[in-house]
Every structure is written in C-alpha cells, then in structure tokens.
Amino acid sequence: MKKLLLGLAVSIQLINPAFAQDNFQPFQGKQYITVDSDASEQIQKSFGKDVTVVDNSYGVSLLQINGNKLDDLSEFMHLNFKRCGGFILHQEAEEGFQTLRTNGQKRWANAHQFMDYQINQEDLIKPMIQDVEQQNIADSIIELSKFHNRYYTSQSGVDAALSIKDSWAKLGQDREDFKVEVYQHKNFPQPSIIATIEGSDHSDEIVIIGGHLDSINGRWGAATRRAPGADDNASGIATMTEIIRIAMKHDYKPKRTIKFMAYAAEEVGLIGSKLIANDFKSRGIKVVGVIQLDMTNYQGDETDILFMDDYTNKAQNAFLGSLVDKYVGVSWGYSRCGYGCSDHASWHRAGYPASMPHEATMDGGNPHIHSTRDTIEQSNDNAKHAAKFAKLGLSFMVELGK
C-alpha cells in the first residue's frame, strides 16, 4: 500500500500548475482534424477562411483549421450533428493522412471477431449486479457536477480529474493488485486517470471500460463558463466508479487485466483517448475489448440501451446485447452516432474492438448537455437509468476478464 501511495504522489507532481490558467490555449495556429465528409461541407460553409480542405478519402475529410476555433467547432458539431466532439484532432498533418490511409484497419476493427464470447459467469455476476446502488451513482454525479467546469485547460478541470483519482484510489486502498495512475498529457493541463486491476493469469491482455471526464459549455470562454456536465459525462464516470466499488467489495480478481479510463479533453477532438490508444498501439499492448460509457443517465427513448453500430465492433456489440438479455433484463437496440462522436472511436481507429452503449439515440439524447442546465435534475434527481449501464459494465468486465 505504501508503494502505491508513493506512486500516486509522484504522478501528481507531474502536473504543471502553469498549464491551468483560464486563458491558456494549447492548440494555436494551424491544426488538423478529420471529420465525416458530410460534416465537412457544413463546416466549410460556417467557418469560411478558417478551414481548408486538405484531402478526402472514403467518406472522411482531413481539414486544416485555426486552433482557436476548436471550441467553436465542438459547439457546431453538437448543435448540428448532436455529437460530443464529432471530430478527431491531429496536431500534425501526417497523422491526419495516416487516419485516411487506415480504412482497412478500421474495417478490421469493425468486422473481426476478436474473442470467443461465451457467457458463463452467472455465479459471479448476479451477486454483483444485485449490489448496484443507483444512489451511489447519483451521489457521484452530484459531486462531479459541483466543479465549476471540467474543461481541459481550466484549474477546475484538473481538480476534477484528481478528485476522480482520489475516489478510485480510496475504493481499492486495501488491494495490492489495484492501482490508480495519473496519465499526464504533454500539451494541456488536464490528465486522464487510469485505474487497473491486475490480471492473475493473462495480465498482458487488457479489458477497458472508459468514459470522458471533461465538460464544456458553449463556444466562447469555455474555460471560465459554468459546465456541470452531469449527464455529459459525470454519469459515465459515476457509473464506472460504482463498477469499481462493487468489484472491490466482492474481492473480484480477474484473469485478464481490467483498466478503467477517465479520459481528458474528449470534447475538443477526443484528444486524451487518442493519445492513450496510440500509445497502447505503439507499444503493442493487446486490448481484447473496449466499451465507452459516455452519457448513461438520461432516458430519452423507450429503448433502454442503444449500441452504436458505426465505428464499433459488430461481434462485440452482439455480445453486449446478449449480456443485457442475460444479466440486465432491459430493452436494447442499435443506433448510429457518426464519426468521432466519442472516445470509442480512438480505439476503433487504432484497430481495437470497441463498443459504445448509450442512453438514447442521438435524436433522443439529452437536449441540455453543453449548458448550465446539464444537471441531475434533468434525470429526476436519480440515477436509475445509469444503474442499468453499471450492471452491463459489470457483466462485460467479468465475462471478458475471465
């Protein structure tokens, strides 16, 4: 335990306080993004001379954009396409060209069956899901919503990330096989947070449950504006926190390694998850499954859980649907969310099997996100809907971690 705490202290010192200034703008000058080609046309009309088309390939466009327009672009994609993010930021043109060249890899990530998706862990999973407490999730949502915002360049955005680190570390403080790390990014202050339960037999094979920790409000002065982000995405982080709590309570010891990832800077181009996924790919780390929990607590449709079937893995999506039927017992279906709509796209782009179970269709989603109105009141002051995703996440963790 002392060794773990020392590691956490060292990680915290990596954060540079000079970053966390309200007027800090990390991405100045020419930047490069990839977007759907249909979105590209509207972006060009709206942003005019601030955007230049560099290349197009298989329905994806590489654009050059002024870095000071990224917040505007995030809000534009939210308002016009109902996407959080909706684009991927590439600081170098070559990375953008590489994205256009990897369509074969992305098709592989969509169509290949990476695992033998047997379901046979009922004795472990059923007692766990019976312990899901929606009030715990609600309390976590409320605590994260108290930060002025969780914007990726603000001090409150850094503080929120470290509060997640602290809450996760406390949950696993009695486990030697559990650790929490601060993953500091080079060009902006907000870190991503990664919690790990080390696998016993196949520790080199990784199962990832993730969601973004940042929040945003509007296109002007985002670093200083109030952005509670209760649904987007305190709900996903709170759902993950409940999964960790139950795993620790039941002394769950997986054979594969389980990682929980709270990503920084999703709202401005999936930056945190892209950097982590690329890092894992460059090091040859074997990731056998990824799910993204981005907005879990606003029930905007009659169907309880919607699996996004674009930029995700078909076989893993079907496996998740079977888990819902077996363990959660609610309705589920499929929807689409478009290019770069959340962090699962970073893993998909890197060639890993990724899925995104979502609270609603894009059209039926929470209309209050990216505003001061994104509070738990929009979900009737409870987390009953998010509890369904906690049960699904537990099922995914145990069945794939065996």
C-alpha positions as CSV (number, residue, x, y, z in Angstrom):
1,M,0.0,0.0,0.0
2,K,2.8,2.4,0.8
3,K,4.3,1.7,-2.6
4,L,1.0,2.5,-4.3
5,L,0.6,5.8,-2.5
6,L,4.2,6.8,-3.3
7,G,3.5,6.2,-7.0
8,L,0.4,8.3,-6.8
9,A,2.3,11.2,-5.2
10,V,5.0,11.1,-7.9
11,S,2.3,11.1,-10.6
12,I,0.6,14.2,-9.1
13,Q,3.9,16.1,-9.2
14,L,4.0,15.7,-13.0
15,I,1.2,18.2,-13.3
16,N,2.5,21.6,-14.3
17,P,0.4,24.3,-12.5
18,A,1.4,26.9,-15.2
19,F,-0.9,25.0,-17.6
20,A,-4.0,25.5,-15.6
21,Q,-4.9,29.1,-16.5
22,D,-8.3,30.3,-17.6
23,N,-6.8,31.9,-20.7
24,F,-4.4,29.0,-21.6
25,Q,-4.8,27.9,-25.2
26,P,-2.8,24.8,-26.0
27,F,-3.6,24.5,-29.7
28,Q,-2.7,27.6,-31.5
29,G,-2.1,28.2,-35.2
30,K,-2.7,25.5,-37.9
31,Q,-4.3,22.3,-36.6
32,Y,-5.6,19.3,-38.5
33,I,-8.9,17.4,-37.9
34,T,-10.7,14.5,-39.5
35,V,-14.5,14.6,-39.9
36,D,-17.2,12.9,-41.9
37,S,-17.3,14.3,-45.4
38,D,-20.9,15.4,-44.9
39,A,-20.0,17.4,-41.8
40,S,-17.0,18.8,-43.7
41,E,-19.2,20.6,-46.2
42,Q,-21.2,22.3,-43.5
43,I,-18.0,23.2,-41.6
44,Q,-16.6,24.9,-44.7
45,K,-19.7,27.0,-45.1
46,S,-19.8,28.0,-41.5
47,F,-16.1,28.6,-40.8
48,G,-15.1,30.0,-44.2
49,K,-11.4,31.0,-44.4
50,D,-10.6,29.5,-41.0
51,V,-10.9,26.0,-42.6
52,T,-9.1,24.5,-45.6
53,V,-9.8,21.0,-47.1
54,V,-6.6,19.0,-47.3
55,D,-7.8,15.6,-48.5
56,N,-10.8,13.3,-48.7
57,S,-10.9,9.5,-48.6
58,Y,-13.8,7.0,-48.2
59,G,-16.2,9.5,-46.6
60,V,-13.7,11.1,-44.3
61,S,-12.2,14.6,-44.8
62,L,-8.9,16.0,-43.5
63,L,-9.2,19.7,-42.7
64,Q,-6.8,22.3,-41.6
65,I,-8.4,24.7,-39.0
66,N,-7.2,27.6,-36.9
67,G,-6.6,26.2,-33.4
68,N,-8.5,29.0,-31.7
69,K,-11.7,27.7,-33.5
70,L,-11.7,24.3,-31.8
71,D,-14.3,25.3,-29.1
72,D,-16.4,26.8,-31.8
73,L,-16.2,23.6,-33.8
74,S,-17.1,21.5,-30.8
75,E,-20.3,23.5,-30.3
76,F,-21.0,23.5,-34.0
77,M,-20.9,19.7,-34.1
78,H,-23.1,19.5,-31.0
79,L,-25.7,21.8,-32.4
80,N,-25.8,20.5,-35.9
81,F,-25.0,16.8,-35.6
82,K,-25.8,16.1,-31.9
83,R,-22.3,14.7,-31.4
84,C,-19.9,15.2,-28.4
85,G,-16.7,16.0,-30.3
86,G,-17.6,14.6,-33.7
87,F,-14.1,15.2,-35.0
88,I,-10.6,13.9,-34.2
89,L,-7.8,16.4,-33.6
90,H,-4.4,15.7,-35.2
91,Q,-1.6,18.1,-34.3
92,E,0.4,17.1,-37.4
93,A,-0.8,16.7,-41.0
94,E,0.9,13.3,-41.3
95,E,-1.2,11.8,-38.5
96,G,-4.3,13.0,-40.4
97,F,-3.1,11.4,-43.6
98,Q,-2.4,8.2,-41.7
99,T,-6.0,8.2,-40.5
100,L,-7.2,8.4,-44.1
101,R,-4.9,5.6,-45.0
102,T,-6.0,3.2,-42.3
103,N,-9.5,2.3,-43.6
104,G,-8.6,-1.3,-43.9
105,Q,-7.6,-1.4,-40.2
106,K,-10.8,0.3,-39.2
107,R,-12.8,-2.3,-41.3
108,W,-10.9,-5.0,-39.4
109,A,-11.9,-3.4,-36.1
110,N,-15.5,-3.4,-37.2
111,A,-15.9,-6.9,-38.7
112,H,-13.3,-9.1,-37.0
113,Q,-14.4,-11.3,-34.0
114,F,-11.6,-10.8,-31.5
115,M,-12.8,-13.2,-28.8
116,D,-14.8,-16.3,-28.1
117,Y,-17.8,-14.5,-26.5
118,Q,-19.1,-17.3,-24.2
119,I,-21.3,-16.3,-21.3
120,N,-20.8,-18.5,-18.3
121,Q,-20.0,-16.3,-15.2
122,E,-23.5,-16.1,-13.8
123,D,-22.4,-17.2,-10.3
124,L,-20.0,-14.3,-10.0
125,I,-22.1,-11.7,-11.9
126,K,-25.5,-12.0,-10.4
127,P,-24.5,-11.2,-6.8
128,M,-22.5,-8.2,-8.1
129,I,-25.3,-6.7,-10.1
130,Q,-27.7,-7.1,-7.1
131,D,-25.4,-4.7,-5.2
132,V,-25.6,-1.9,-7.7
133,E,-27.0,1.2,-5.9
134,Q,-28.3,3.9,-8.0
135,Q,-28.0,6.4,-5.1
136,N,-24.2,5.9,-5.1
137,I,-24.1,6.8,-8.8
138,A,-26.3,9.8,-8.2
139,D,-24.1,11.0,-5.4
140,S,-21.0,10.7,-7.6
141,I,-22.7,12.6,-10.4
142,I,-23.6,15.4,-7.9
143,E,-20.1,15.7,-6.6
144,L,-18.5,15.9,-10.1
145,S,-21.2,18.5,-11.1
146,K,-20.1,20.8,-8.2
147,F,-16.9,21.7,-10.1
148,H,-17.4,25.0,-11.9
149,N,-16.5,23.1,-15.0
150,R,-14.2,20.2,-16.1
151,Y,-12.8,21.9,-19.1
152,Y,-9.5,20.5,-20.2
153,T,-7.5,23.7,-19.7
154,S,-9.1,25.0,-16.5
155,Q,-7.9,24.6,-13.0
156,S,-11.2,23.1,-12.0
157,G,-10.8,20.6,-14.9
158,V,-7.5,19.5,-13.3
159,D,-9.1,19.4,-9.8
160,A,-12.0,17.3,-11.0
161,A,-9.6,14.8,-12.6
162,L,-7.6,14.5,-9.4
163,S,-10.8,14.0,-7.4
164,I,-11.7,11.0,-9.6
165,K,-8.2,9.6,-8.9
166,D,-8.7,10.1,-5.1
167,S,-12.1,8.4,-5.1
168,W,-10.9,5.4,-7.1
169,A,-7.8,5.0,-5.1
170,K,-9.8,5.0,-1.8
171,L,-12.1,2.2,-3.2
172,G,-9.1,-0.1,-3.8
173,Q,-6.8,1.0,-1.0
174,D,-6.7,-2.5,0.5
175,R,-5.8,-4.3,-2.7
176,E,-2.2,-4.8,-3.8
177,D,-3.3,-5.7,-7.3
178,F,-5.2,-2.4,-7.7
179,K,-3.5,0.9,-8.6
180,V,-4.6,4.3,-9.9
181,E,-2.4,6.4,-12.2
182,V,-2.4,10.0,-13.4
183,Y,-1.8,9.9,-17.1
184,Q,-0.4,13.4,-17.8
185,H,-0.7,14.8,-21.3
186,K,2.0,16.9,-22.8
187,N,0.2,19.9,-24.3
188,F,-2.6,20.6,-21.8
189,P,-3.1,20.5,-18.1
190,Q,-6.0,18.1,-17.6
191,P,-4.7,14.5,-17.0
192,S,-6.5,11.3,-17.8
193,I,-7.0,8.9,-14.9
194,I,-6.4,5.1,-15.2
195,A,-7.3,2.5,-12.6
196,T,-6.0,-1.0,-13.0
197,I,-7.0,-4.4,-11.6
198,E,-4.1,-6.6,-12.5
199,G,-5.0,-9.9,-14.1
200,S,-3.8,-13.1,-12.5
201,D,-3.2,-15.4,-15.5
202,H,-3.3,-13.3,-18.6
203,S,-2.2,-9.9,-17.4
204,D,-0.9,-8.9,-20.8
205,E,-4.5,-9.0,-22.2
206,I,-6.4,-5.8,-21.4
207,V,-10.2,-5.1,-21.0
208,I,-11.0,-1.4,-20.9
209,I,-14.0,0.4,-19.5
210,G,-13.8,4.1,-20.3
211,G,-15.6,7.5,-20.4
212,H,-14.5,11.1,-20.7
213,L,-14.2,13.3,-17.6
214,D,-14.2,16.8,-19.2
215,S,-17.2,19.0,-19.7
216,I,-17.8,22.0,-21.9
217,N,-20.4,24.8,-22.3
218,G,-20.7,26.8,-25.5
219,R,-18.2,28.1,-27.9
220,W,-16.9,31.3,-26.2
221,G,-14.9,31.4,-23.0
222,A,-15.4,27.7,-22.3
223,A,-12.5,27.7,-19.8
224,T,-14.4,30.1,-17.5
225,R,-18.1,29.2,-18.1
226,R,-20.2,27.0,-15.8
227,A,-20.5,23.5,-17.2
228,P,-21.8,21.0,-14.6
229,G,-21.8,18.2,-17.2
230,A,-24.0,15.9,-15.0
231,D,-25.0,13.7,-17.9
232,D,-22.1,14.6,-20.2
233,N,-20.2,12.9,-18.7
234,A,-20.3,12.8,-14.9
235,S,-22.8,10.0,-15.4
236,G,-20.3,7.8,-17.2
237,I,-17.6,8.4,-14.7
238,A,-20.0,7.8,-11.8
239,T,-21.2,4.5,-13.4
240,M,-17.6,3.4,-13.7
241,T,-17.0,4.4,-10.0
242,E,-19.9,2.1,-9.0
243,I,-18.4,-0.8,-11.0
244,I,-15.1,-0.4,-9.2
245,R,-16.8,-0.2,-5.8
246,I,-18.6,-3.4,-6.4
247,A,-15.5,-5.2,-7.8
248,M,-13.6,-4.2,-4.7
249,K,-16.5,-5.2,-2.4
250,H,-16.7,-8.7,-3.9
251,D,-12.9,-9.1,-4.0
252,Y,-13.1,-9.6,-7.7
253,K,-9.8,-10.9,-9.2
254,P,-9.8,-11.2,-13.0
255,K,-7.6,-13.3,-15.1
256,R,-7.2,-10.6,-17.7
257,T,-6.2,-7.1,-16.6
258,I,-9.1,-4.6,-16.3
259,K,-8.5,-0.9,-16.8
260,F,-10.9,1.9,-16.1
261,M,-10.1,5.1,-18.0
262,A,-11.4,8.6,-17.4
263,Y,-10.3,10.5,-20.5
264,A,-9.3,14.1,-20.6
265,A,-10.2,16.5,-23.4
266,E,-12.8,14.5,-25.3
267,E,-15.0,17.5,-26.1
268,V,-12.3,19.1,-28.3
269,G,-11.4,16.2,-30.5
270,L,-11.1,13.0,-28.5
271,I,-7.5,14.1,-27.6
272,G,-6.9,12.2,-24.3
273,S,-8.2,8.9,-25.6
274,K,-6.5,9.3,-28.9
275,L,-3.1,9.8,-27.2
276,I,-3.7,6.7,-24.9
277,A,-4.9,4.5,-27.7
278,N,-2.0,5.4,-29.9
279,D,0.4,4.8,-27.1
280,F,-1.0,1.4,-26.5
281,K,-0.8,0.6,-30.2
282,S,2.8,1.8,-30.5
283,R,3.8,-0.5,-27.6
284,G,1.9,-3.5,-29.0
285,I,-0.4,-3.8,-26.0
286,K,-3.1,-6.4,-26.5
287,V,-6.5,-4.9,-25.9
288,V,-9.2,-7.5,-26.2
289,G,-12.3,-5.3,-25.6
290,V,-13.2,-1.6,-25.0
291,I,-16.5,-0.1,-24.0
292,Q,-17.2,3.6,-23.8
293,L,-19.7,5.0,-21.1
294,D,-20.5,8.5,-22.4
295,M,-23.9,9.6,-21.1
296,T,-25.8,6.9,-19.2
297,N,-28.4,8.7,-17.1
298,Y,-30.9,10.5,-19.4
299,Q,-33.6,8.1,-20.8
300,G,-34.6,9.8,-24.0
301,D,-36.1,6.8,-25.7
302,E,-38.3,3.8,-24.9
303,T,-35.4,1.5,-25.6
304,D,-33.1,1.4,-22.6
305,I,-29.7,0.9,-24.1
306,L,-28.6,1.7,-27.6
307,F,-25.4,0.3,-29.1
308,M,-23.8,2.5,-31.7
309,D,-23.2,0.3,-34.7
310,D,-20.9,2.7,-36.6
311,Y,-17.1,2.8,-35.8
312,T,-17.6,-0.1,-33.4
313,N,-17.1,-3.9,-33.5
314,K,-20.1,-5.9,-34.7
315,A,-19.3,-9.1,-32.8
316,Q,-18.7,-7.3,-29.5
317,N,-21.9,-5.3,-29.9
318,A,-23.8,-8.5,-30.3
319,F,-22.1,-10.0,-27.2
320,L,-23.1,-6.9,-25.2
321,G,-26.7,-7.3,-26.3
322,S,-26.6,-10.9,-25.1
323,L,-25.2,-9.6,-21.7
324,V,-28.1,-7.2,-21.5
325,D,-30.6,-10.1,-22.0
326,K,-28.8,-12.4,-19.6
327,Y,-28.0,-10.1,-16.7
328,V,-29.7,-6.7,-17.0
329,G,-33.1,-7.6,-18.4
330,V,-34.0,-4.3,-20.2
331,S,-34.6,-3.4,-23.8
332,W,-31.8,-2.7,-26.2
333,G,-31.2,-1.9,-29.8
334,Y,-28.9,-0.2,-32.3
335,S,-28.3,3.4,-33.4
336,R,-25.6,5.4,-35.0
337,C,-23.6,8.4,-33.8
338,G,-21.3,9.4,-36.6
339,Y,-17.5,9.9,-37.0
340,G,-15.6,10.7,-33.8
341,C,-18.7,11.0,-31.6
342,S,-16.9,9.7,-28.5
343,D,-13.7,8.1,-27.3
344,H,-14.5,4.6,-28.5
345,A,-13.6,6.0,-32.0
346,S,-10.0,6.4,-30.8
347,W,-9.7,2.7,-30.0
348,H,-11.6,1.7,-33.2
349,R,-9.2,3.8,-35.3
350,A,-6.3,2.1,-33.6
351,G,-7.6,-1.3,-34.7
352,Y,-9.1,-2.5,-31.3
353,P,-12.6,-3.9,-30.7
354,A,-14.7,-1.0,-29.3
355,S,-18.4,-0.5,-28.4
356,M,-20.5,2.3,-27.1
357,P,-23.7,1.6,-25.2
358,H,-25.6,4.8,-25.0
359,E,-28.5,6.2,-23.1
360,A,-30.6,7.1,-26.2
361,T,-30.4,7.7,-29.9
362,M,-28.7,10.8,-31.0
363,D,-32.0,12.4,-31.7
364,G,-33.5,11.3,-28.4
365,G,-30.5,12.3,-26.3
366,N,-30.3,14.9,-23.5
367,P,-31.1,18.3,-25.0
368,H,-29.4,20.1,-22.0
369,I,-25.8,18.9,-22.5
370,H,-23.1,21.6,-23.1
371,S,-25.1,24.1,-21.0
372,T,-25.6,25.1,-17.4
373,R,-28.8,23.0,-17.4
374,D,-26.9,19.7,-17.7
375,T,-27.7,18.8,-14.1
376,I,-29.1,15.7,-12.4
377,E,-32.5,17.4,-12.2
378,Q,-32.9,16.5,-15.9
379,S,-32.9,12.9,-14.8
380,N,-35.4,13.4,-12.0
381,D,-32.7,13.6,-9.4
382,N,-31.9,10.0,-9.6
383,A,-29.5,7.6,-11.4
384,K,-31.9,4.7,-12.2
385,H,-31.0,4.7,-15.9
386,A,-27.3,4.8,-15.2
387,A,-27.7,1.8,-12.9
388,K,-28.6,-0.3,-16.0
389,F,-25.2,0.6,-17.5
390,A,-23.4,-0.3,-14.3
391,K,-24.9,-3.8,-14.4
392,L,-23.9,-4.1,-18.1
393,G,-20.4,-2.8,-17.3
394,L,-20.0,-5.4,-14.5
395,S,-21.2,-8.1,-16.8
396,F,-18.8,-7.1,-19.5
397,M,-15.9,-6.9,-17.1
398,V,-16.4,-10.3,-15.6
399,E,-17.3,-12.2,-18.7
400,L,-14.4,-10.7,-20.7
401,G,-12.0,-10.7,-17.8
402,K,-12.3,-14.5,-17.2
